[in-house]
Amino acid sequence: MKWKLNWKISLAALMVWACMTVTPATAQRYRKSSFQIREWGIGPELIFNFTGRELGFGGRAHLYVGRYLFFSPEVTFFPGFRYYKELYVGAGAHYNTTPDSKWGLYGMVNLSWNRWFNYDEFVTPKAKPHNLAVEPGIGIVKNRGCLRPFGELRYNWKWHEGSIRAGLLFFFGNCQTKEFCPPAKL
């Protein structure tokens, strides 16, 4: 039992470290390597959990590493307006199927460490203070400009619950021009 808890805490610490070191501030360091961050944006999001009818909020970054692929470190907090008081820290991998369109449709999978603060108020045997959550989903994001709204539908495999997310990302590198013109692909 103690080993399982230590393993989960170590994995959570590793994910927090990864989210804090691969940030937009360090993105410039990777520009000349094979792992190139093409553009990045950060912003807030609102979350609604369908099962618990719980409202949460969070913040995330989108780090584009290719034409189709981007990663998203994120932090989410449910303050316990109704039932759940919990914190999620993790990252997602996203595959944009329509990068040349005005709006991008993407599939994604997210892995997060979860700290459930009021787990002892629930009778389920799965309720523990530290959990790992795997969430596949789909989303839509604006592919151009300085301000890029996004929306996602996700499903949490462990708790068998869905959520919807909506937010606004700020891409500071694209704020100088009114139009975004991607280079021609040959």
C-alpha positions in Angstrom: 0.0 0.0 0.0 2.8 2.4 0.9 4.7 1.7 -2.3 1.5 2.4 -4.4 1.1 5.8 -2.7 4.8 6.7 -3.1 4.6 5.6 -6.8 1.6 7.9 -7.4 3.2 10.8 -5.6 6.4 10.4 -7.6 4.5 10.3 -10.9 2.5 13.3 -9.8 5.7 15.2 -9.0 7.2 14.2 -12.3 4.1 15.5 -14.2 4.1 18.8 -12.2 7.9 19.2 -13.0 7.2 18.5 -16.7 4.4 21.1 -16.8 6.6 23.7 -15.1 9.7 23.1 -17.2 8.1 22.8 -20.7 6.3 26.2 -20.5 6.1 29.0 -23.0 9.0 30.7 -21.2 11.3 27.8 -22.1 9.9 27.3 -25.6 12.6 29.5 -27.1 15.3 27.0 -26.0 13.8 24.3 -28.2 13.5 26.3 -31.4 16.7 25.0 -32.9 16.4 21.4 -31.8 14.5 18.6 -33.5 11.7 19.1 -30.9 10.6 22.5 -32.2 7.8 24.4 -30.6 6.3 26.3 -33.6 3.9 28.5 -31.6 2.3 28.6 -28.2 -0.6 30.1 -26.3 -1.9 30.2 -22.8 -5.3 30.9 -21.3 -8.1 30.2 -18.9 -10.9 27.6 -19.2 -14.2 26.8 -17.6 -15.3 23.1 -17.0 -18.6 21.5 -16.4 -18.8 18.0 -15.1 -22.0 16.3 -16.3 -22.2 13.6 -13.6 -21.8 15.8 -10.5 -23.1 18.9 -12.2 -20.0 20.5 -10.8 -18.4 23.7 -12.2 -14.6 24.1 -12.3 -12.0 26.4 -13.7 -8.4 26.0 -14.9 -5.6 27.2 -17.1 -3.7 25.6 -19.9 -1.1 26.1 -22.6 -1.1 24.9 -26.2 2.4 24.0 -27.4 2.4 23.3 -31.2 5.2 21.0 -32.1 4.1 20.2 -35.6 1.5 20.9 -38.2 -0.9 18.4 -36.7 0.3 17.8 -33.2 0.2 20.0 -30.1 0.6 19.3 -26.3 -1.4 20.9 -23.6 -0.1 21.1 -20.0 -3.0 22.1 -17.7 -4.2 22.7 -14.2 -7.9 22.3 -13.2 -9.6 23.0 -9.9 -13.1 22.1 -8.8 -13.8 24.3 -5.7 -16.6 22.1 -4.4 -19.6 24.3 -5.2 -21.8 21.1 -5.1 -19.9 17.9 -4.4 -16.3 17.5 -5.6 -13.4 19.5 -4.3 -10.4 18.4 -6.4 -7.3 19.5 -8.2 -6.0 18.0 -11.5 -2.5 18.6 -12.9 -1.6 16.9 -16.2 -1.0 17.2 -19.9 -2.6 16.1 -23.1 -1.6 15.2 -26.5 -3.8 16.5 -29.3 -4.0 15.7 -33.0 -5.5 18.5 -35.2 -7.2 16.9 -38.2 -7.8 20.3 -40.0 -4.8 22.5 -39.4 -5.3 24.6 -42.6 -9.0 25.5 -41.9 -10.1 28.4 -39.8 -11.3 26.0 -37.1 -9.4 22.9 -36.1 -11.1 19.6 -35.1 -8.9 17.5 -32.9 -8.8 14.2 -31.0 -6.9 14.1 -27.7 -5.9 12.1 -24.7 -5.0 13.6 -21.3 -3.2 12.0 -18.4 -3.6 13.9 -15.0 -2.8 13.4 -11.4 -5.8 14.1 -9.3 -5.9 15.3 -5.6 -9.4 14.7 -4.3 -9.7 16.8 -1.1 -13.1 15.5 0.2 -12.9 11.9 -1.0 -13.8 10.6 2.5 -17.3 12.0 2.1 -18.1 9.4 -0.6 -18.8 5.7 -0.1 -17.2 4.3 -3.3 -14.2 2.0 -2.6 -12.4 3.7 -5.5 -12.3 7.0 -3.6 -8.8 7.9 -2.6 -7.0 11.2 -2.1 -4.5 10.6 -5.0 -5.7 9.3 -8.3 -4.6 9.1 -11.9 -7.1 10.1 -14.6 -7.0 9.2 -18.3 -9.4 11.3 -20.4 -9.8 10.8 -24.1 -11.9 13.4 -26.0 -12.5 15.6 -29.0 -12.3 19.3 -29.3 -12.4 22.3 -31.6 -10.0 25.3 -31.6 -9.6 28.3 -33.8 -6.4 27.8 -35.8 -5.5 31.5 -36.4 -5.0 34.7 -34.7 -4.1 36.1 -31.3 -7.3 35.0 -29.4 -8.3 31.4 -30.0 -11.4 30.1 -28.4 -11.6 26.3 -27.9 -14.1 23.7 -26.6 -13.6 20.1 -25.6 -15.7 17.0 -24.7 -13.9 14.5 -22.4 -14.6 11.2 -20.8 -12.9 10.2 -17.5 -12.3 6.4 -17.7 -11.8 5.9 -14.0 -14.9 7.7 -12.8 -17.0 7.1 -15.9 -18.0 10.7 -16.2 -18.0 13.3 -19.0 -17.2 16.9 -19.0 -17.3 19.9 -21.3 -14.6 22.6 -21.4 -14.5 26.0 -23.0 -11.8 28.6 -22.9 -9.8 31.3 -24.6 -6.1 31.0 -25.5 -3.8 34.0 -26.1 -1.2 33.5 -28.8 1.0 36.6 -28.1 3.3 36.0 -31.1 0.3 36.4 -33.5 -1.0 39.7 -32.1 0.9 42.0 -34.4 -1.1 41.2 -37.5 -4.8 41.1 -38.2 -4.5 38.2 -40.6 -2.6 35.0 -40.3 -1.3 33.6 -43.5 0.3 30.1 -43.3 3.2 29.4 -45.6 2.3 27.3 -48.7 2.9 23.6 -48.3 4.5 21.9 -51.2 
